[in-house]
Amino acid sequence: MAERVAIVAVAQTKYHPNRADVSEEELAYEAIKQVLEESGLTLSDTDSAITCCQDAYDGRTIASLSLQRVVGAHFSHELTVAEDGINAAYVAMAEILCGRFETVLLVSHMKESQAEKSVIENCAFDAILMRQLGLDYTSAAALQAKRYMDRYDITPEQCAKAVVRNRRNARNNPFAQEPMDITVDDVIGSMMLASPIRLLDAKPISDGSCAMIMTTEEKAKKLTKKPVWIAGVSNCYETHYLGDRELADCDALVKAAKKAYSMAGINDPLSQIDVAEISTEYSYQEPLWLEGLGFCGRGEGGKLVDSITLEMGGQLPVNPSGGVLPGNPNGVAGMARIAESVLQLRGEAGARQVDGAKVALAHGYTGICGQHQAVMILSNM
C-alpha cells in the first residue's frame, strides 16, 4: 500500500469558446501529450487511466470509448468518472493508495460549445416533479443567489468585485479564455440572465481539456524533482431537492472542507493555506464558497471579498489563474484547479505565481446549486 500519492505532471489546453477544429479525443490528447512529455513516460508506462467526460456533451453513450486509444486503455485498465474532474483525481488516488496501480494517467475534457447547455442541465432535475419547470443550473443558481444575498445582505457590488478580480487575474494566465479589464459598473450593467445573475456574473461557454499523472511516493521521486503531494481530500453530497435545502448555506462544502483539513492537519485554513483555487461558475458563489471553506463565518463572505485578503499579495490569494469565471468547461474546472495549484506549489505559475506557496487548496463542485462539493489540499513538503 502506497504511503503518499504525488502529482508529477500537469497540463491544460487553452480554454476556448469553440474547438470545432478537433474531435473530443484530439482535444483530450492535446493535454495528454504534454504530461507524457513532461514526465518522460509513454502510455505503456502507465498502469491505469481515469477519464472524465459526459455522454450528453460528447453526443454519444459511453463517451469514454472514443478515448481508449489516446489514454492507452486497449488491453489495459480504464475507468470513467462523470461530472467534475476533481472526482477523477479522487479515484486515481484511491487506486494508488490501495496498491492496485502505481502510475495513473488522468484526463478531463468537455466541449460545451457543441451542445445546448440549458437542455442538458435540465436533465439533472427530478423527471417527475421538477424537470417540467424548465429549470437549468443558471435559473436554479439565481434562486440560490437571491436567497443568499437576501439572508446575509450580500450586495451585487460585492459579487461584481469577485468577477473583476478573477477576470483581472486571468490576464496573467496563458490558458484563460476571457481575461478582461472590467469594473464593478461593467458587471452590474451587463445583460440580465436570471435575476440577480447577469451576463458577466456567469462563466462563458467553454471547450478544453486538462491532464495529469499521479503516482506513488517511490516512483514520484524518480520522475520529478518537484513532486506535489496530496495531503487531504474529501467530498460530500447535498440533498437533491432544492426545497429541502437552505440555499443560503453550503453544508456539503462545510463537511467536505472539515474532513480534508483534518486529514491535512489544518485547523486554521486562512493562515495555513497559501493559495486557493476555487470553482465559481457564478459570482455569488465566491463569497458563499469562502464561507463553506471556513475562510470566514457564515454571512461574512461579502466582507471578505471586499477586503484585500484575496488579492495577489494578500493573505490568501484566491484564483490567481482567474478561476472558472473567465472560462472553463464545467467538467474540467475542478481538475484545472488542481493543475493550477500544482503549478503554484512547484513555483511554475509564471506571472500569476504566489511567492513561497507551500500549501494549496483546490475545490470543485457539480450539480444543482453546488449539490456535490469536493476539496483537495496539496503540499510541496
Buried (B, 14 or more C-beta within 10 A) or exposed (E): EBEBBBBBBBBBBBBBEEBEEBBBBBBBBBBBEBBBEBBEBEBEBBBBBBBBBBBBBBEEEEBBBBBBEBBBBEEBBBBBBBBBBBBBBBBBBBBBBEEBBBBBBBBBBBBBBBBEBEEBBBEBBEEEEBEEEEBBBBBBBBBBBBBBBEBBEBEBBBBBBBBBBBBBBBBBBEBBBBBBEBEBEBBBEBEEBBEBBBEBBBBBBBBBBBBBBBBBBEBBEEBBEBBBBBBBBBBBEBEBEBEEBEBBBBBBBBBBBBBBBEBBEBEEBBEBBBBBBBBBBBBBBBBBBBBBBBBBEBBBBBBBBBEEBBBBEEBBBBBBBBBBBBBBBBBBBBBBBBBBBBBBBBBEBEEBBBEEBBBBBBBBBBBBBBBBBBBBBBBBE
